[in-house]
């Protein structure tokens, strides 16, 4: 395993934290997804957070939230 810097390790920890929060959000919905796919999806979304945020940035809250 290649050595990584503290900065890289901290960045990866933030990705994993964001992925965990995304997993909680998805699990609270009625979406059925197996554990492996959920992990892959949430890590993908977290590692691409900047692009995801830019895509969602233009949404406005115009629907009722439960």
Protein Blocks (a to p, Z undefined) as FASTA:
>chain_A
ZZddfklmmmmmmmmmmmmmmmmmmmmmmbdcdfklmmmmmmmmmmmmmmmmmmmmmpcc
fbdcZZ
